[in-house]
């Protein structure tokens, strides 16, 4: 949280940077700085609020994924008659968690749009194209360097993919063992 806030505050430094500017560009940017700071402050406040909402609702999203994986695992290993009950419970869980998941994804969407607007504001007043030459992707808030291959947002929250894989693996093993038992039973009868 602290690093995301500090990375978001860097936007003010990017706006006020006048590296390799001509005198005219420096004068123009000094005149525009109050307006730029005001726009950046509005964007910063909106993005920070959306970031806080996203982080708050991420807990509900993770719980939703865990519960759905649990019921999916139970459903796949249950007899045919009980599968309908697990499906019904999964639907009820989805209905209960749907508002939280929708708020989570909407906050992610608007946060990403706000960060894009903030980057565009920084690049528009970067008269020397200093940031475009250094790194065309300015890191703001919870952005991570692309070289680290870190997942963020929803992908970071879906840590249950291993559980889904284990469920499929156990299903295949059970299906395979049932098939072998069926073959052995038919061989014994004949």
C-alpha positions as CSV (number, residue, x, y, z in Angstrom):
1,X,0.0,0.0,0.0
2,X,2.8,2.4,1.0
3,X,4.8,1.7,-2.2
4,X,1.7,2.2,-4.4
5,X,1.1,5.5,-2.7
6,X,4.7,6.6,-3.2
7,X,4.7,5.5,-6.8
8,X,1.5,7.5,-7.4
9,X,3.1,10.6,-5.8
10,X,5.9,10.3,-8.4
11,X,3.5,11.7,-10.9
12,X,4.0,15.2,-9.4
13,X,7.8,14.8,-9.9
14,X,7.2,13.7,-13.5
15,X,5.0,16.7,-14.2
16,X,7.5,19.2,-12.8
17,X,10.6,17.7,-14.5
18,X,12.1,20.1,-17.1
19,X,15.1,18.0,-18.1
20,X,16.6,19.2,-21.4
21,X,13.9,21.9,-22.0
22,X,14.5,25.1,-24.0
23,X,13.8,28.4,-22.2
24,X,10.5,28.8,-24.0
25,X,9.4,25.3,-23.0
26,X,10.4,26.0,-19.4
27,X,8.4,29.2,-19.3
28,X,5.4,27.5,-20.9
29,X,5.5,24.7,-18.4
30,X,5.8,27.0,-15.4
31,X,2.7,28.8,-16.6
32,X,0.9,25.5,-17.0
33,X,2.1,23.9,-13.8
34,X,-0.8,25.1,-11.5
35,X,-3.4,23.7,-13.9
36,X,-1.4,20.5,-14.4
37,X,-1.0,20.1,-10.6
38,X,-4.8,20.6,-10.2
39,X,-5.6,18.0,-12.8
40,X,-3.1,15.6,-11.4
41,X,-4.5,16.0,-7.9
42,X,-8.0,15.2,-9.1
43,X,-6.8,12.2,-11.0
44,X,-4.6,11.1,-8.0
45,X,-7.5,11.3,-5.6
46,X,-9.8,9.4,-7.9
47,X,-7.2,6.7,-8.6
48,X,-6.3,6.4,-4.9
49,X,-9.9,5.9,-3.9
50,X,-10.4,3.3,-6.6
51,X,-7.2,1.6,-5.5
52,X,-8.5,1.4,-1.9
53,X,-11.9,0.0,-3.1
54,X,-10.1,-2.5,-5.2
55,X,-7.8,-3.7,-2.4
56,X,-10.8,-3.9,0.0
57,X,-13.0,-5.9,-2.4
58,X,-10.0,-8.2,-3.4
59,X,-10.5,-10.1,-0.2
60,X,-14.1,-10.9,-1.2
61,X,-13.0,-11.9,-4.6
62,X,-10.4,-14.3,-3.2
63,X,-13.0,-15.8,-0.9
64,X,-15.4,-16.2,-3.8
65,X,-12.7,-18.0,-5.8
66,X,-11.8,-20.3,-2.9
67,X,-15.5,-21.2,-2.2
68,X,-16.2,-21.8,-5.9
69,X,-13.1,-24.1,-6.2
70,X,-14.2,-25.9,-3.0
71,X,-17.7,-26.6,-4.4
72,X,-16.4,-27.5,-7.8
73,X,-14.0,-30.0,-6.3
74,X,-16.8,-31.5,-4.2
75,X,-19.2,-31.5,-7.2
76,X,-16.7,-33.4,-9.4
77,X,-16.1,-36.1,-6.8
78,X,-19.8,-36.5,-5.6
79,X,-22.3,-39.0,-6.9
80,X,-24.6,-37.8,-9.7
81,X,-27.6,-37.0,-7.5
82,X,-25.7,-34.7,-5.1
83,X,-24.0,-32.8,-8.0
84,X,-27.2,-30.8,-8.5
85,X,-27.1,-29.6,-4.9
86,X,-23.5,-28.5,-5.3
87,X,-24.4,-26.7,-8.5
88,X,-27.3,-25.0,-6.8
89,X,-25.1,-23.9,-3.8
90,X,-22.5,-22.6,-6.3
91,X,-25.1,-20.5,-8.0
92,X,-26.3,-19.1,-4.7
93,X,-22.7,-18.3,-3.7
94,X,-22.3,-16.5,-7.1
95,X,-25.5,-14.5,-6.5
96,X,-24.3,-13.5,-3.0
97,X,-20.8,-12.5,-4.2
98,X,-21.8,-11.0,-7.5
99,X,-22.0,-7.4,-6.2
100,X,-18.6,-7.6,-4.6
101,X,-17.0,-9.1,-7.8
102,X,-18.7,-6.5,-10.0
103,X,-17.4,-3.6,-7.7
104,X,-14.0,-5.2,-7.7
105,X,-13.8,-5.4,-11.5
106,X,-15.4,-1.9,-12.1
107,X,-12.9,-0.3,-9.7
108,X,-10.0,-2.1,-11.5
109,X,-11.3,-0.8,-14.9
110,X,-11.7,2.8,-13.8
111,X,-8.4,2.7,-11.9
112,X,-6.6,1.5,-15.1
113,X,-8.4,4.3,-17.1
114,X,-7.3,6.9,-14.6
115,X,-3.7,5.7,-14.6
116,X,-3.8,5.9,-18.4
117,X,-5.1,9.5,-18.2
118,X,-2.4,10.4,-15.7
119,X,0.3,8.9,-18.0
120,X,-1.2,10.8,-21.0
121,X,-1.1,14.1,-19.0
122,X,2.6,13.5,-18.1
123,X,3.5,12.6,-21.7
124,X,1.6,15.6,-23.2
125,X,3.6,18.1,-21.2
126,X,6.9,16.2,-21.6
127,X,8.2,18.6,-24.3
128,X,11.6,16.8,-24.6
129,X,10.1,13.3,-24.8
130,X,12.4,12.5,-22.0
131,X,10.1,9.7,-20.6
132,X,9.4,8.3,-24.0
133,X,13.1,7.8,-24.6
134,X,13.8,6.4,-21.2
135,X,10.9,4.1,-20.6
136,X,7.7,4.5,-22.6
137,X,5.7,3.0,-19.7
138,X,5.6,5.2,-16.7
139,X,4.9,3.2,-13.5
140,X,2.2,4.6,-11.3
141,X,0.5,3.3,-8.2
142,X,0.5,-0.6,-8.3
143,X,2.2,-1.0,-11.6
144,X,5.2,-3.3,-11.6
145,X,8.1,-3.4,-14.0
146,X,7.3,-5.6,-16.9
147,X,10.7,-7.4,-16.7
148,X,9.7,-8.9,-13.3
149,X,6.6,-10.7,-14.8
150,X,4.6,-9.9,-11.7
151,X,0.9,-10.3,-11.9
152,X,-1.3,-7.6,-10.6
153,X,-5.0,-7.0,-10.1
154,X,-7.3,-10.0,-10.8
155,X,-4.5,-12.3,-11.9
156,X,-2.6,-11.9,-8.6
157,X,-5.9,-12.7,-6.8
158,X,-6.4,-15.9,-8.7
159,X,-4.0,-17.9,-6.7
160,X,-6.3,-20.9,-6.7
161,X,-5.4,-22.1,-10.1
162,X,-3.3,-24.8,-8.5
163,X,-6.3,-26.0,-6.7
164,X,-8.3,-26.2,-9.9
165,X,-5.5,-28.1,-11.5
166,X,-5.3,-30.5,-8.6
167,X,-9.1,-31.0,-8.9
168,X,-8.8,-32.0,-12.5
169,X,-5.9,-34.3,-11.8
170,X,-7.9,-36.1,-9.0
171,X,-10.9,-36.3,-11.4
172,X,-8.8,-37.9,-14.1
173,X,-7.2,-40.4,-11.6
174,X,-10.6,-41.4,-10.3
175,X,-12.1,-41.8,-13.7
176,X,-9.0,-43.9,-14.7
177,X,-9.3,-46.1,-11.6
178,X,-13.1,-46.6,-12.2
179,X,-12.4,-47.6,-15.8
180,X,-9.8,-50.1,-14.8
181,X,-12.1,-51.5,-12.1
182,X,-14.9,-51.8,-14.7
183,X,-12.6,-53.7,-17.0
184,X,-11.4,-56.0,-14.3
185,X,-15.0,-56.7,-13.2
186,X,-16.1,-57.6,-16.7
187,X,-13.0,-59.9,-17.1
188,X,-14.0,-61.7,-13.8
189,X,-17.5,-62.2,-15.0
190,X,-16.5,-63.8,-18.3
